[in-house]
């Protein structure tokens, strides 16, 4: 498998689903497609709403690298950054169906490692052994 390393720049969420589909095609992974799509969707959406404050003039940078069945994703917004961000371990039943608030939880659940440094979320996922 050839390594893949690229960067995509978005403004707003107008075409983000199309961009995510292009990234999935570029990665040529038959496994974990649902997980990767959901991770990208949640990270990009959070970058737009929370990092860029819905400002369509601010860009979102999506970098991804696949090498030896290990996927690394970075989603960077143009916000001021967050000093400390907690990725929740669980969501209580009272908030399970709320409109917002599940994105970071889902990213954490679907990733092997996730970390927020300033205005960039770093996501690692092993794609060699999908759980079916």
RAVENSUL-V390452 format. One record per residue. RES is the residue in three letters. PHI is phi in radians with two decimals (999 if undefined). PSI is psi in degrees with one decimal (none if undefined). NEAR is the number of other ideal C-beta (glycine too) atoms within 12 Angstrom. Layout:
((RES PHI PSI NEAR) (RES PHI PSI NEAR))
//
This chain:
((UNK 999 128.0 15) (UNK -1.30 137.5 11) (UNK -1.13 147.1 17) (UNK -2.14 130.4 25) (UNK -2.55 117.4 17) (UNK -2.58 168.2 21) (UNK -2.34 138.8 20) (UNK -2.20 140.5 28) (UNK -2.04 128.7 21) (UNK -2.08 154.8 35) (UNK -2.23 129.4 24) (UNK 1.11 -168.2 23) (UNK -1.98 14.2 23) (UNK -1.00 -43.5 13) (UNK -2.12 20.6 18) (UNK -1.15 -33.4 30) (UNK -1.14 -40.6 18) (UNK -1.11 -42.9 17) (UNK -1.11 -43.3 29) (UNK -1.06 -43.3 32) (UNK -1.07 -38.6 18) (UNK -1.14 -39.5 20) (UNK -1.10 -44.7 34) (UNK -1.05 -44.2 31) (UNK -1.10 -41.7 17) (UNK -1.11 -37.3 24) (UNK -1.26 -22.8 34) (UNK 0.92 44.9 20) (UNK -1.81 125.0 26) (UNK -1.52 -20.7 13) (UNK -1.72 154.4 21) (UNK 1.13 16.7 30) (UNK -1.03 -45.9 23) (UNK -1.05 -46.8 19) (UNK -1.04 -48.3 30) (UNK -1.14 -42.1 36) (UNK -1.06 -44.6 27) (UNK -1.18 -41.8 28) (UNK -1.02 -50.5 42) (UNK -1.09 -44.6 45) (UNK -1.03 -47.9 32) (UNK -1.17 -41.7 35) (UNK -1.17 -42.9 45) (UNK -1.18 -42.3 43) (UNK -1.08 -44.4 33) (UNK -1.09 -40.5 39) (UNK -1.07 -42.4 42) (UNK -1.19 -51.5 33) (UNK -1.29 -45.9 25) (UNK -1.67 -42.5 30) (UNK -1.33 -48.7 31) (UNK -1.66 2.2 29) (UNK 0.88 40.3 18) (UNK 1.10 17.9 20) (UNK -1.46 110.7 19) (UNK -1.28 -5.9 18) (UNK -1.46 -17.0 12) (UNK -1.58 139.5 24) (UNK -1.60 158.7 24) (UNK -2.13 127.4 41) (UNK -1.84 123.6 27) (UNK -2.00 116.8 36) (UNK -2.00 139.2 26) (UNK -2.51 145.8 36) (UNK -2.47 128.6 26) (UNK -2.09 122.0 30) (UNK -2.58 127.2 18) (UNK 0.91 47.3 14) (UNK 1.10 23.9 23) (UNK -2.14 121.1 25) (UNK -1.82 129.7 40) (UNK -2.08 131.2 33) (UNK -2.21 138.5 47) (UNK -2.24 132.9 32) (UNK -2.18 117.2 46) (UNK -2.06 132.5 32) (UNK -1.89 -179.3 35) (UNK -1.78 18.4 26) (UNK -1.34 -178.4 26) (UNK -1.34 -14.5 13) (UNK 1.61 163.3 19) (UNK -2.10 130.7 21) (UNK -1.20 -45.1 10) (UNK -2.51 124.7 10) (UNK -2.20 127.6 24) (UNK -1.68 130.9 14) (UNK -1.66 115.0 28) (UNK -1.12 143.7 19) (UNK -1.42 -25.3 10) (UNK -2.73 165.8 16) (UNK -2.18 127.9 20) (UNK -1.23 158.2 13) (UNK -1.03 -29.5 8) (UNK -1.17 -25.3 9) (UNK -2.01 7.3 14) (UNK -1.06 -35.1 14) (UNK -1.83 12.7 11) (UNK -1.08 153.7 13) (UNK -1.11 -37.7 10) (UNK -2.20 173.2 16) (UNK 1.74 -4.5 19) (UNK -1.76 -11.9 25) (UNK -0.99 -51.0 33) (UNK -1.14 -36.0 31) (UNK -1.10 -46.1 26) (UNK -1.13 -42.3 29) (UNK -1.05 -44.5 37) (UNK -1.09 -43.5 30) (UNK -1.15 -33.9 23) (UNK -1.63 -1.6 34) (UNK -1.99 159.1 32) (UNK -1.47 -32.5 25) (UNK -2.65 138.6 20) (UNK -2.51 139.4 32) (UNK -2.63 143.2 24) (UNK -1.93 121.8 31) (UNK -2.17 116.7 17) (UNK 0.95 -114.2 19) (UNK -1.93 25.7 28) (UNK -2.26 131.9 28) (UNK -1.72 130.1 41) (UNK -1.91 123.4 28) (UNK -2.20 130.4 41) (UNK -2.07 137.6 25) (UNK -2.53 126.7 36) (UNK -1.45 121.0 24) (UNK -1.89 18.5 34) (UNK -1.49 -28.9 17) (UNK -2.31 79.0 12) (UNK -1.19 145.7 18) (UNK -1.52 121.2 14) (UNK -1.74 none 7))
//
